[in-house]
Amino acid sequence: MQRRADQGWIEVIAGPMFSGKSEELIRRVTRYHLARVPTQTFKPALDTRYAVGEVVSHSRLSTEAQPVQGSDELLRAVEDRTVVVGIDEGQFFDDGLVEVADLLASAGKNLIVAGLDLDYLGRPFEPIPSLMLRAEYVTKALAVCHRCGGPGLFTQRVVQSDELVVLGAQDAYEARCRRCYDPSEAEQKRLGV
């Protein structure tokens, strides 16, 4: 079946920290950019870990990105000529991201969204799980467990905090496999035990 030029779609790259989600987003958006397909990449304004105006992977790959405060600002910032919309750290967007993604795909845009599907307590990290249900394509990325080298499915917080969101990298989180992940460890850290 031939693809219509105005037929948009949603693709989600989900998984734990250190699974290469941002790196894969950068790779895919760069391929379109090299083919001269109009692209725009966005990130949540609160993510300033490596750079303000770029998506940067833990391995230091990067691409230009526009920081936005939420899904409404993202929708307003997408230009008419844009064909491919990259969105990093989708879990830090409000739940309106699902509706915005649907609107953009229905308007013929191709969206590639990367984000955590589970929080550090192993709970669904919205809006990524809901977006996965609406996506034509879903890639579930796995990391390497920091403890045993197995398939890392979970993000283990290794610092104490009461906050759901603690921006950080290897100093605050580890990837863990099913056997090594301990949600009670995360809860104990949260409670300061």
Steps between C-alpha positions, in 0.01 A plus 500: 500500500639841404536755778317828448721806536256664746459194722668561833593254772624474856805302605602453864844394623453395863710338769705569812784743543822407318315296234591733211160665450636850438782359288248316282282812472806702391596231247153487344449877486850546352422250221199708394697822530775361272232408246386866508166412659391798716545404865458662839603354833361600839586433862344602831639831627573347840760262349820705515737214593739520204378797292206737476456508120595141419396144566817331627532128565703354787759404234512870398329473160291811445257681276350846516175518696256765606412496871126536571297529820230251403291338232307818408822694440636208297187497280531874435871468417466233228540669164269424207790383282627253765454134409685324785457607863744356755411520869745397772423426866129463424429392859568857615214636287145539625230249407394731216793360300282205395235726345764728343673196346167380359427845355843527339489147356151566362642814337760287319795542737725207593576501872786321672467518879759366744434456869490292815202266516549419872598725789762407760235313703408285200168678438377618156657840429232691311452616235735245336289185567186668363695627201630147434140382470430764233823451304541316171854400598644419843860415577565365849866565576687318775809612687775287651450432872759693701517213751518177296513594130157350427216664303426827683126563497477729803643833616629476858541826691816493710463838675255613765213726392126550556455632145368292210738680264867528593707608203823313490697230331735236635533676833125471572380192311602154383345264249395175664371164377191335645710303751715792622229769503371564852204741525526487879855640470359796307219545755747482791717765334187712443408475867860552617522157665 
